[in-house]
Amino acid sequence: QGPSSPVLQNVLKYCLSISGASAFAAPGIIGVYGGADSAGAGAIVDSLCTSITTATFADVVERAKNLAKAEAIFALDGGSRTLVESMTSSVLETGNFSAAGLAASYDEITAADVNAAFSAAFASNPILASVGDITSVPYHATVASRFS
């Protein structure tokens, strides 16, 4: 389970991306994904688990915050739908909206916030999906044990 704050979700997504994983975030969920042939399935799962469980240091969080903030600010120019989504999210979270407030919301995220969000996510049961030949994909319990 991921954080409900869109700002924190975006920062977490970039933290994972900086760690070398392809990451995604949606309300209440954060995850990573990768692709490999059937023989490399175990290795890609190991790599993804390592990228998730590696400690997130302050410099990575700072870089992730800057990338996420830039994406959010640039998205305001992306059209009326993106602007409305940003405004709605901000109003629901803080009660108001401004571009400066949006930028400040990213600046307020700390390494402790990021590590707490990852810890909360690790307390949830992970989901593992695979398509194709699954003979080399580790069992769910094996993957889950890496997060406990």
PyMOL commands that set and color helices and strands:
alter all, ss='L'
color gray80, all
select helices_A, chain A and resi 6-18+38-53+58-75+80-94+99-107+111-122+140-145
alter helices_A, ss='H'
color red, helices_A
select strands_A, chain A and resi 22-26+29-33
alter strands_A, ss='S'
color yellow, strands_A
deselect
rebuild
show_as cartoon
